[in-house]
Amino acid sequence: MADPGIIRHRGKIEATIRNAGAYLEIEAAEGFAPFLWSFVGGAPIQSRFASMSQVPTETEASRAMSKALKKRGFTFCGPTITYAFMQAVGMVNDHMTGCPSHDACADLA
């Protein structure tokens, strides 16, 4: 808690340890990647947003993922956090349609 180079919030530190255990349980039971990808049907969701104002902060899929993770023992994983995760790992392609990366990411799906 005294190390300024890491998170010093006791709840978040404890959540990291608890989440690691929950991850291991899911991984052993069914695989963590298949568990996560089940929320998008196994393939990235291809959004067609023209502007940032159209991009949601959460979706039905991120709400379902959040609920399932919490049921399995995770904490600090609300639907906004899970949606940001889904964007970061390529489960949703939220690049604007005018962005060169939109079609490049769509081609990877």
C-alpha positions in Angstrom: 0.0 0.0 0.0 3.0 2.3 0.5 4.4 1.8 -3.0 3.5 4.8 -5.1 4.3 2.8 -8.3 1.2 0.6 -7.9 -2.5 0.9 -7.0 -2.8 1.8 -3.4 -6.5 1.2 -2.9 -7.0 -1.7 -0.6 -10.3 -2.8 -2.2 -8.7 -2.8 -5.7 -5.7 -4.8 -4.4 -8.0 -7.4 -2.8 -10.2 -7.4 -5.9 -7.1 -8.2 -8.0 -6.3 -11.3 -5.9 -10.0 -12.4 -5.8 -10.4 -11.9 -9.5 -7.2 -13.9 -10.2 -8.8 -16.8 -8.3 -12.1 -16.5 -10.2 -10.1 -16.4 -13.4 -8.4 -19.6 -12.6 -11.7 -21.3 -11.8 -13.2 -20.3 -15.1 -10.1 -21.2 -17.0 -10.1 -24.7 -15.4 -13.8 -25.2 -16.0 -14.2 -24.0 -19.6 -11.4 -21.8 -20.6 -11.4 -18.0 -20.0 -11.2 -17.0 -23.7 -14.2 -19.1 -24.7 -16.2 -17.8 -21.7 -15.5 -14.2 -22.8 -16.1 -14.7 -26.5 -19.5 -16.3 -25.7 -20.8 -12.8 -25.0 -20.3 -11.8 -28.7 -21.1 -15.1 -30.3 -17.5 -16.0 -30.9 -16.8 -13.2 -33.4 -16.1 -9.5 -33.1 -19.1 -7.2 -33.2 -18.7 -4.8 -36.2 -20.1 -1.4 -35.3 -20.8 1.3 -37.9 -20.4 4.5 -36.0 -19.8 7.7 -37.9 -19.0 9.8 -34.8 -17.8 9.3 -31.3 -21.1 10.5 -29.9 -22.7 7.4 -31.3 -20.4 5.0 -29.4 -22.1 3.6 -26.3 -20.4 3.3 -22.9 -22.0 -0.1 -22.3 -24.1 -2.6 -24.3 -26.3 -5.5 -23.6 -23.3 -7.8 -24.2 -21.1 -5.8 -21.7 -23.9 -5.9 -19.1 -24.3 -9.7 -19.5 -20.5 -10.1 -19.3 -20.3 -8.0 -16.2 -23.2 -9.9 -14.5 -21.6 -13.3 -15.4 -18.2 -12.2 -14.1 -19.7 -10.9 -10.8 -21.6 -14.2 -10.5 -18.3 -16.1 -10.8 -16.6 -14.0 -8.1 -15.2 -11.0 -10.0 -15.4 -7.4 -8.6 -14.7 -4.0 -10.1 -16.1 -5.2 -13.4 -19.1 -3.1 -14.2 -20.6 -2.9 -17.7 -18.7 0.2 -18.7 -15.4 -1.5 -17.7 -16.3 -4.7 -19.5 -17.3 -2.7 -22.6 -13.9 -0.9 -22.6 -12.2 -4.2 -22.3 -14.2 -5.6 -25.2 -13.1 -2.6 -27.3 -9.5 -3.0 -26.2 -9.2 -6.6 -27.1 -11.1 -6.5 -30.4 -14.3 -8.1 -29.3 -16.1 -5.0 -30.7 -14.9 -2.9 -33.6 -15.8 0.7 -32.6 -13.5 2.5 -35.0 -15.4 5.2 -36.8 -16.4 4.2 -40.3 -14.2 7.0 -41.6 -11.1 5.6 -39.8 -8.8 3.5 -41.9 -8.6 1.0 -39.0 -12.4 0.3 -39.2 -12.1 -1.7 -42.4 -8.8 -3.2 -41.4 -10.3 -4.5 -38.2 -13.4 -5.7 -39.9 -11.3 -7.7 -42.4 -9.7 -9.6 -39.4 -13.0 -10.8 -38.2 
